[in-house]
Amino acid sequence: MKKIICITGAGSGFGEAAAYKFSANNYDLIIAGRRKDRLEKLKKAIEEKYGNQVYLLQLDVQNRSAVFNAFNALPEQWKKIDILLNNAGLALGRDHFQDASLDDWDRMIDTNLKGLLYVSKAVLPFMIENKKGHIINIGSTAGKQVYEKGNVYCASKHAVQAISEGMRIDLLQHKIKVTVIHPGAAETEFSLVRLKQDAEEAKKVYEGFEPLHADDIADVIFYTASLPAHVCINELEMTCLAQANAYYLYKGQ
């Protein structure tokens, strides 16, 4: 088989863009996500366009037993995962701490933090056995600075930063790379999900400037994954030109 990348949250946004990018560069894919219809559409499109093999895993990374059952059940040839892209994640709500929904908090922690841990723990035995691998975690500029009404989302992405640092230290002995990429404002389904499907409000988020696009993040992900074996990008923060960090954004002509 060709090199294999496993992508969580592959049904849209960064995950979908990364699936196309790596397919175009001769990778076979394991695509994981909750929405089977989207995964099937992506699988069909990639197989027809590039002729690469695609293995579909319908699962919710929040579900610990589902994650471990799914990866343990992979056919042996699909366990030779070269790259794990922990992309599944979301923000819910833009509320002050005292007004925020506990359900929103739980879902962000369960997806952004625990989901990343579950999938990484399920895949690592394969990488350790193969004596190589690369884990790429998608963080956020919200994992570098905290902003108003960001509270638990920012906390979850700060945790991704800390977990990535801990992984990198602990996995040195196994020659497994760990990279964390922190994108800034990017126009995907992110704001639509965060604002509870309020399309009008979601559109306003990106008015007055050109945000990052999913393909921009996919290009950077691929770059970090395509360096020589002895080189590891530990951490990379990227924004559009109009954005300096998590809270400085210039909207103008």
PyMOL commands that set and color helices and strands:
alter all, ss='L'
color gray80, all
select helices_A, chain A and resi 13-24+36-50+64-72+76-79+97-99+102-130+141-143+151-170+172-174+190-194+199-204+214-225
alter helices_A, ss='H'
color red, helices_A
select strands_A, chain A and resi 4-8+28-33+54-58+83-86+133-138+176-183+235-238
alter strands_A, ss='S'
color yellow, strands_A
deselect
rebuild
show_as cartoon
